[in-house]
Amino acid sequence: RNSHITLSFTESASVMEITFSGPSWATLGGFVGSIAENNNTSILVSGCKRAGDINATATDTNSKTCLAGIIAKVESGHNTSLSITNTTSTGQIGFLALGGFSYVGGIIGFVSELTNLTVGFKNVISLGLIAPTQRDENNYNYIGGFVASFHHNTDMLLMFDECKNEPSIESHLPHGAFIYFSGFVACFSGISSGTVNMNYLSNYGNISVTNNATTFAGGFVGQIDSQSMMIAIYHTTNYGLINATIKVSNEIGGFVGSFKSNARSKMIF
C-alpha cells in the first residue's frame, strides 16, 4: 500500500483507441486504468480532453469489467481527493460481457471501498455513445454518463457543478440480473455518511433500454441504496428521454430511478 500519492494531468489529451479482448478482467481508462490501495491520495485532472473509442470484450463469465473515459477504477484507501475540472470526454465506449459485473462511465467507472473521500466535478462535459452488450443472464451492469458506481465508501463528499452529459446509452441486453442506467451516476450502493451536491447540471443523453433484467434508470441517478446520505439537486434540468422495453421489472424516473432502504437519508430538490 502506497501513501501520499499525487497524480496530476493538466491540459493533456488522450486521443488513442483502446481495445481489449480476453478471458480476464478488463480495466480500461482514457487516462488511468486503476488506482488502488493507496492512502492520502490526490488526483487532479484539469483542462484535459479524451477522444477515441474504448471497447472491451470480456470472455470470462465471472469477470469484473471497468471502463471509463478518464479513470476506470479508484478502489481501497483512506483520505482520497479526486478533482476533475474543465475537461471533456468524447468517443464511444462499448463492451461485450459474458457475465459477472460491468462498470462503465463516461468519466469514471468504479469508486469503491474508500474512507474520507472527496470528489469534485466542475465544468466537465461527457460526450459519446455508451453501448453495452452482454450474453449471460447472471450479469450486473452499471452504466453512467459520468460515473458507473460509488460503492461502499464512508465519509464521502461528492460535488457536481456546471456539468453536462450528452451521450446516449443504448442497451439491448437479451439477459441480465440487475441493470443500472443514468446520465450522471448509475448507482450509490452501501455508502455510509455521504453528501452529494448537484448544481447547474444538464442531461441531454437519452436512455434506450431493451432487456429481460430488473432495471433502474434515472436522468441523474439510477438507484440510491445507502444509509445516512444527503443529496441536494439544484438548478438542474433533464432533457433526455428514457425509452424502456423491459420484461421483468423496472424503476424509472426523470431524475432518480429508485430510492431504496435509505435509513437516515434525505433528498432535496
N, C-alpha and C positions, 0 to 999 in steps of 0.2 A: 504494500500500500504506500503510495506517494503522499507527500504533504507539501503545502504551499506551492501550488501549481498555478501559473498564469499562462493562458493561451489567448493570443490576440490576432485578429485579422482586420486590417484597415485598408479600405479602397482596393480590395483584391477581387479577382474574378476567377471562377471555375467554369470553364466552357466545354469540358470534355464530356463524352458519353460514357456512362458507367454501366457495365453489364456483368451479370453473374449467373451461372447455371451450375448446379451440382448438388450432391447428397449431403450437404452440411448447412449450418445456419448462416444466413446472409445478413451482414450489417453494412449497408451502403449509404454514405452521405456525400453530398456535393462538396463539402469542406472537410468533415470529420466523420469517420465511421463510428467509433466507440470511445467514450471517456468513462472509465470505471475504476472503482476502489481508490478514490483519491479524497483527501481531506484538505480543507482550506483552499478551494479551487475557484479561480476567477476565469471566466470565459467571455471574451469580448469580440463581437462582430459588428463592424461599423463601416457604412458606405460601400458595401460589397454587392456583388451580383453573381448569381448562379444560373447558368444556362446549360443546355444539353440534357438529353433524356437519361433517366435511370431506370433500368429494367433488371428484374431478378426472376429466376426460375428455381424454386427450392424443391428438390425431388425427394426429400426426406419427409415422411409422413408425420414425424414428431419434431418438426423444425420450429424455430423462432426467428422470423424474418423481420428486420428493422430497416426501413428505407426512409430517407428524408432529403429534402433539397439542401439543407445546411448541415445539420448534425443528426445522425441516425439514432444514437443512444447515449444517454447520460445515466449512470447507474452506480449505486452504492457509494456513500461517502457522507461527510459531515462538513457543514459550512461551505455551501456551493453557491456561487453567484454567476448568473448567466444573463448577458445583456446583448440584444440584437437591435440595432438602430439603422435607419436609412438604408435598408437592404432590400433587394428584390430577388426572388427565386422564381425561375421560369423553366419550361421544359417539362415534357410528360414524365410521370412516374407510373410504371406499370409492374405488376408481378403476377406470377402464377405459383400458387402454393398447393401442395397435395394434402396438407393437413397441418395441425399444430396451431401456432399463434403468429399473426401477421400484424405489424405496426407500421403504418405508412402515413407520413406527414409532409405537407408542403414545405415546412421549415424544420421541424424537429419531429423525430419518431417517438421514442420511448424514454420517459423520465421516471426513474424508479428507485426506491429504497434510499432516499436522501433525507437527511435531517438538517434543519436550518437552511432551507432552500429559498433563494430569491431569483425570480425570472422576470425579465422586463423586455417587452417588445414596443418599440416606438418608430412610427413611420416605416413600417415593414409591409411589403406587398408580396402576396403569394399568387403566382400565375402558373398556368399549365394544367392539362388534364391529368387526373388521377384515375387509373383504370385497373382495378384488381380482378383476378380470376382465380378460383380455386375449385378443386375437384374431389373433395373429401367432406363427408357430412359432419366430421368432428372438428372442423376448423373454426377459429375465432379470429375475426378481422376487426381492427381498429383503424379507421381511416379519417384523418382530419386535414382540412385545408392548411392549418398551421401546425397543430400538434396531434399526434395519434392518441397518446395516453399519458396522464400523470397517475402513477401507480404506487401506492403505499409510501408516500412521502409525509414527513412530520415537520410542523412549523414551516409552512410554505406560504410565500407571498408571490403572487403572480399578477403582473400588470400588463395590460394591453392599452396602448394609446395611439390614436390616429393610424390605425392599420386597415388594410383592405385585402379581402380574399376574392379572387376572381375565378379560379379554376373550378370546373365542374367535376363531379365524381360520378362516373358511370360504372355501375357494378351489376353484373349479370352472373350471379353465382347459382349454379344448379343445386348446391347443398350448403350446409353450414350449421353451426350450433347457435352462436350469438354474433351479431354483426353491428358495429357502432359507426355512425357516419356523422360528420359535422363540417361546416365551413371553417370553424376555428379549432375547437378541441373536441375530439370524438368521445373521450371518457375521462372522468375523475373517479378513481377507484381506490378505496381504502385510505383516503387522505385523513390524517389526524391533525387537526388545528391548521386550517388553511384559509387564506384570504385571497379573493380574486376580484380585481377591478378591471372592467371592460369599458373604455371610454372612447367615444367618437370612432366607432368601428363601422365598416360597411362590408356586407357579404353579398356578392353578386353570383356566387357559384351555385349552380343547380345540382341537385342530387337525384339521380335516376337509378332506381333500385329494382331488380327483379331477382327474387331468391326464394328459397324454402326454409329460411332461418328466422329465428327471433331477432327483430331489427329495432334499433334505437337510432333515431335521426333527428337532428335539430340544426337550425341555421347557424347557431353559435356554440351549442354544446349538445352532444348526443345523449349522454347519461351522466348524472351525478349520483354516485353511490358511495358516500363518505360521511364521516361524522365531524361535527364542530367546524363546519365551513361557513364562511360569509362570502356571498357572491353578489356583487353590485354591477349592474349593467346600465349605463347612462349614454344618452345621445348616440344611440346605436340603431342601425337600420339594416333589415334583411330584405334584399331584392331577389334572392334566389328562390327557385321553385323546387319543391320536393315531389317527385313522381314515384310512387311505390306500387309494385305488384308483388305482394308477399302472401305466401300460402300458409304461414304458421301464425305468428302474432307480431304486432308492431306497436311501438310507442313513438309518435312523431309530433313535433311541434315547430312552429316558425322560429322560435328562439331556443328552446330546450326540449329535447325529446322525452326525457324521463328524469324525475327527481325522486330517488328511491332510498328508503331506510336511512334517512338523514337526521339522526338524533342530534339535537342542539345545532342544527344548521339553519341558515336563513338566506333567502334570495330577495334582492331589492331591484326593482326596475324604476 
